[in-house]
């Protein structure tokens, strides 16, 4: 599959499903729908052992689909599952420590920047990407206006790519793309009805192909 190099791309956040086999099947099906840059795998309420099992099932199928597998929070799980990267929702200090320990072997990104000041602090430690929003922050159909504003400000100034959390409506991906952000993260918009996930991924890619602004080289 050719990846769209010059427009906003989709990042999926794995759904909160306690059964590892069911979660893996749903994510694998979604990835058949079209281009996905990466999948972030949160721990949700799982204990460390269960999270390890989920990660070991998910990581290979995410990678087989051509996406990067990013484990949220736990570097040991990321290492054991042979993930591509580590997503951290901590501050600049936490990201800096992870970068010192694990880069460039692992992609390191994330952050919990709720304002420009904290975003710039995170930018100073040079993560691979910055994330605006929370992994479970898709509580309304549209993306949070604050995250859209931060994404637009960041993308216009700073070369480090940003991921902006979308809403529960698949069409919220376009609003994120229009900010200039490199990536839009979706969770419930894709996985709210798991059986429809592949077709929703296809629809989002078609929408972005048609209407998303193109990046200048």
C-alpha positions in Angstrom: 0.0 0.0 0.0 1.4 3.4 -0.9 1.3 5.7 2.0 0.1 9.3 1.5 3.3 11.3 2.2 2.0 14.8 1.9 -1.2 14.9 4.0 -2.3 14.2 7.5 -2.3 10.5 8.3 -4.4 8.4 10.7 -3.1 7.0 14.0 -5.4 4.5 15.8 -5.7 4.0 19.5 -6.4 0.4 20.3 -9.9 -0.1 21.9 -10.4 -1.0 25.5 -11.3 -4.7 25.2 -10.3 -7.1 28.0 -10.2 -10.2 25.7 -6.8 -10.2 24.0 -7.8 -12.3 21.0 -10.9 -10.2 20.4 -9.0 -7.0 20.7 -6.3 -8.3 18.3 -9.0 -9.4 15.7 -10.7 -6.0 15.8 -7.5 -4.1 15.4 -6.3 -6.4 12.6 -9.6 -5.9 10.7 -9.4 -2.1 11.1 -5.9 -2.1 9.6 -7.3 -3.8 6.5 -9.3 -0.7 5.8 -6.5 1.5 4.5 -3.5 3.6 5.5 -2.7 3.8 9.2 0.6 5.3 10.3 0.7 3.8 13.8 -1.3 2.2 16.5 -1.0 3.3 20.1 -1.7 0.5 22.6 -2.9 1.8 26.0 -2.8 -0.3 29.2 -6.4 0.7 30.3 -7.2 -1.3 33.4 -5.1 -4.3 32.7 -2.5 -5.6 35.1 1.1 -5.7 33.8 1.0 -9.4 32.9 -2.3 -9.1 31.0 -1.0 -6.0 29.2 2.1 -7.9 28.2 -0.1 -10.6 26.6 -2.2 -8.0 24.8 0.9 -6.2 23.5 2.5 -9.5 22.3 -0.6 -10.3 20.2 -1.1 -6.7 18.9 2.5 -5.7 18.0 3.2 -8.2 15.2 -0.2 -7.7 13.5 0.2 -3.9 13.6 3.7 -4.2 12.1 2.5 -6.7 9.5 0.0 -4.1 8.3 2.9 -1.6 7.8 2.1 0.5 10.8 4.3 1.4 13.8 3.3 -0.2 17.1 3.6 2.2 20.0 3.1 0.9 23.6 1.7 3.4 26.0 3.6 3.9 29.3 5.6 0.7 29.9 9.0 0.5 28.4 9.5 -3.1 29.6 6.3 -4.2 27.8 7.4 -2.3 24.7 10.8 -4.1 24.8 9.5 -7.6 25.4 6.7 -7.2 22.7 9.3 -5.8 20.3 7.2 -2.7 19.7 8.5 0.1 17.5 8.0 2.8 20.2 6.9 4.1 23.5 4.1 6.6 24.0 4.3 8.6 27.2 1.8 10.9 28.7 4.2 12.4 31.2 6.0 15.7 31.2 9.2 16.8 29.5 11.4 15.2 32.2 9.8 11.8 31.7 10.1 12.0 27.9 13.8 13.2 28.3 14.6 10.2 30.5 13.0 7.8 28.0 14.8 9.3 25.1 18.1 9.0 26.9 17.4 5.3 27.6 15.6 4.1 24.6 16.2 6.3 21.5 16.9 5.8 18.7 16.1 2.1 19.1 12.5 3.0 20.0 10.3 5.8 18.7 9.6 8.0 21.8 6.8 10.6 21.8 3.7 11.8 23.6 3.4 14.5 26.3 0.5 15.9 28.1 0.9 19.4 26.9 -2.2 21.4 27.8 -0.7 24.7 26.9 2.0 26.3 24.7 4.5 26.6 27.6 4.4 22.9 28.4 4.4 22.0 24.7 7.7 24.0 24.2 9.2 22.3 27.2 8.5 19.0 25.6 9.8 20.2 22.2 13.1 21.1 23.8 13.8 17.4 24.6 13.3 16.5 20.9 10.8 13.6 21.0 9.8 11.9 17.8 6.4 13.4 18.1 4.2 15.4 20.4 0.6 14.4 21.3 -2.2 17.0 21.9 -5.0 15.5 23.9 -5.6 12.4 26.0 -5.7 8.9 24.6 -9.3 8.6 26.0 -10.1 12.2 25.4 -12.6 11.5 22.6 -15.8 12.3 24.6 -17.5 14.5 22.0 -18.1 14.1 18.3 -15.6 16.8 17.5 -11.9 17.2 18.5 -11.4 19.4 21.6 -11.0 23.1 20.3 -8.0 23.6 22.6 -6.1 20.6 21.0 -7.0 21.9 17.5 -5.6 25.3 18.4 -2.4 23.8 19.9 -1.9 21.6 16.9 -2.3 24.5 14.5 0.1 26.7 16.4 2.7 23.9 16.7 2.5 22.7 13.1 3.0 26.2 11.8 6.2 26.7 13.8 7.9 23.5 14.8 9.3 20.6 12.7 8.6 17.9 15.3 5.5 16.1 14.1 2.3 16.4 16.1 -0.6 14.0 16.7 -3.9 15.6 17.6 -6.7 13.6 19.3 -9.9 13.6 17.3 -13.5 13.1 18.4 -16.0 10.3 18.2 -17.1 11.4 14.7 -14.8 10.1 11.9 -15.3 13.4 10.2 -13.4 15.1 13.0 -10.2 13.8 11.3 -10.7 16.5 8.6 -10.8 19.3 11.2 -7.5 18.0 12.6 -6.0 17.8 9.1 -7.0 21.4 8.4 -4.8 22.6 11.3 -1.7 21.4 9.5 -1.1 18.6 12.0 0.8 15.6 10.6 -1.4 13.0 12.3 -4.9 12.6 13.7 -5.5 10.0 16.5 -8.9 8.3 16.6 -10.3 5.7 19.0 -14.1 5.5 19.4 -14.6 7.1 15.9 -13.2 3.9 14.4 -13.8 1.2 17.1 -17.2 2.4 18.5 -18.8 -0.2 16.2 -16.0 -2.7 15.8 -17.6 -4.5 12.8 -17.5 -1.2 10.8 -13.9 -0.4 11.7 -12.4 -1.4 8.3 -14.9 0.6 6.3 -14.5 3.6 8.6 -10.8 3.6 8.2 -11.4 3.5 4.4 -13.8 6.4 4.6 -11.4 8.5 6.7 -8.6 7.9 4.2 -10.9 8.8 1.3 -12.0 12.0 3.1 -8.4 13.0 3.8 -7.4 12.1 0.2 -10.1 14.3 -1.1 -10.1 17.3 1.3 -7.1 17.4 3.5 -4.6 20.2 2.8 -1.3 19.0 1.3 2.0 19.6 3.1 4.6 21.6 1.2 7.9 19.8 0.8 
